[in-house]
């Protein structure tokens, strides 16, 4: 009997080893505790266990607990030098410095080679294992590069992480706690992709229709499939096959970057600067608080475009949009209503204006994802 018990214990221990890929335990320690001799920040400083990001409410709680929390140093402060916390407490955005492409200049500082912008912290839910497009503008090609960029730019490291360190951090971000549900963990492990939930209540079922991959139907006011034109695929993070029939000819299925008017409206009230694209004869000057993807590609068609965000777990990852300007899902729907109304001013009745009930139905469905 004693030998049997020892064998059972051995089996349990062996299973624990098999189910823990090399580097996971080291990656966890690096993610949660390692500062690399920098300003006190770790990866977890800006990516909480609960949501994978930081909200203004999170920031306020941490400030009350400790005004010297590393969240508020460097680019978490108002001036980037550690002075003031107003921006972090109100919008939970950090200052991000982005290199300017060779063909993009600042009108007010033509010699500048970079620009500093205010951006929210992307959630780590699902993305590390399931979404190859990293960062709001897609500028990092791999999880290792993303980790290195954060350690250098946000944690101001003195000690250099090794390639193994970066790999282990990346691998840890693929473990259970970084998935919004077991279904997406299973999907990452090769199981079938989760489909759209059916909905239980009448409101959820009505909201589901907006996310079904359906061709645009003017007879139904373009409502069925409306949201799926840009929120399709397993993570609802890409355009579908009907997008060019609905929005504009030539938009491909699987597109990951799109402008939905967030920089144009600038609800966050961020500083606006003029960007000169292709300086010289025929140059284009465009104002923006954040040109997004265009700062990576230098392409006019990418101006003010950002990554189409995955939707699973969205109920837990407020605030929304690249500048955190939508505090709630209700704010998100109100933004789209404003955008549709503006477009309809230019082309009457092109887009549907959802009723308050339809907006509520969409929100109820989003909470299921």
SULZI-V114538 format. One record per pair of residues at least 12 apart in sequence whose C-alpha atoms are under 7 Angstrom apart, sorted by sequence separation. I is the first residue (numbers start at 1). J is the second residue. D is the distance in whole Angstrom. If there is no record, write none. Layout:
# SULZI-V114538
i j d
I J D
I J D
This chain:
# SULZI-V114538
i j d
31 43 5
32 44 5
76 88 6
212 224 7
213 225 5
228 240 7
241 253 5
274 286 5
275 287 6
291 303 5
292 304 5
293 305 5
31 44 6
72 85 6
100 113 5
122 135 7
210 223 6
212 225 5
229 242 6
240 253 5
274 287 4
291 304 4
292 305 5
293 306 6
340 353 7
99 113 6
100 114 5
210 224 5
211 225 5
229 243 5
239 253 5
240 254 6
273 287 5
274 288 6
290 304 7
291 305 7
292 306 6
80 95 7
99 114 4
100 115 7
128 143 7
209 224 5
210 225 4
211 226 7
213 228 6
239 254 5
272 287 6
273 288 6
98 114 5
99 115 6
209 225 6
210 226 5
211 227 5
212 228 6
238 254 5
239 255 5
272 288 5
273 289 6
337 353 6
97 114 6
98 115 5
210 227 5
211 228 4
238 255 5
272 289 4
76 94 5
97 115 6
98 116 6
148 166 7
210 228 7
238 256 5
271 289 5
75 94 5
76 95 7
97 116 4
147 166 6
237 256 7
270 289 6
75 95 5
96 116 5
97 117 6
95 116 6
96 117 5
95 117 5
96 118 6
144 166 5
95 118 5
96 119 7
144 167 6
94 118 6
95 119 7
264 288 7
46 71 7
93 118 6
94 119 6
263 288 6
45 71 6
93 119 5
94 120 6
144 170 6
263 289 6
333 359 6
93 120 4
143 170 5
215 242 5
263 290 6
92 120 6
93 121 7
41 70 5
59 88 7
60 89 6
40 70 6
41 71 7
59 89 6
216 246 6
56 88 7
56 89 5
59 92 7
56 90 6
329 363 6
56 91 5
56 92 5
55 92 6
54 92 6
195 234 7
194 234 7
193 234 6
263 304 6
128 173 6
129 174 5
259 304 6
128 174 6
259 305 4
258 305 5
259 306 6
257 305 6
258 306 6
257 306 5
258 307 7
257 307 4
258 308 7
256 307 6
257 308 6
315 366 7
126 178 6
256 308 5
315 367 5
125 178 5
126 179 5
124 178 6
125 179 5
126 180 6
125 180 6
268 323 7
313 369 6
268 325 5
312 369 5
130 188 6
267 325 6
311 369 7
129 188 6
54 121 7
53 121 6
53 122 6
53 123 5
238 308 6
52 123 4
53 124 7
237 308 5
51 123 7
52 124 5
237 309 5
52 125 6
237 310 5
236 310 5
237 311 7
235 310 5
236 311 6
47 123 7
235 311 6
235 312 6
261 339 7
75 154 7
42 155 7
41 155 5
40 155 7
39 155 6
38 155 5
39 156 6
38 156 5
38 157 4
35 155 7
37 157 5
38 158 6
36 157 5
37 158 5
36 158 6
37 159 6
36 159 5
36 160 7
223 352 7
222 352 6
221 352 6
180 312 7
180 313 5
31 169 6
30 169 6
27 168 4
28 169 7
26 168 6
27 169 4
24 168 6
27 171 7
28 172 6
23 168 5
27 172 5
24 171 6
23 171 7
24 172 5
207 358 7
207 361 4
137 292 6
206 361 6
207 362 4
137 293 5
139 296 6
204 361 6
207 364 7
208 365 6
203 361 5
207 365 5
204 364 5
203 364 7
204 365 5
199 365 7
107 274 5
106 274 6
107 275 6
106 275 5
107 276 6
137 306 5
138 307 7
105 275 6
106 276 6
136 306 6
137 307 6
104 275 7
105 276 5
136 307 5
197 368 7
104 276 6
105 277 7
104 277 5
117 290 7
103 277 6
104 278 6
103 278 5
103 279 7
136 322 7
101 295 6
104 298 6
123 317 7
100 295 6
101 296 7
103 298 6
101 298 6
120 322 6
119 322 6
120 323 5
119 323 5
120 324 5
118 323 7
93 323 7
91 324 6
55 318 6
53 317 7
55 319 6
51 316 6
51 317 5
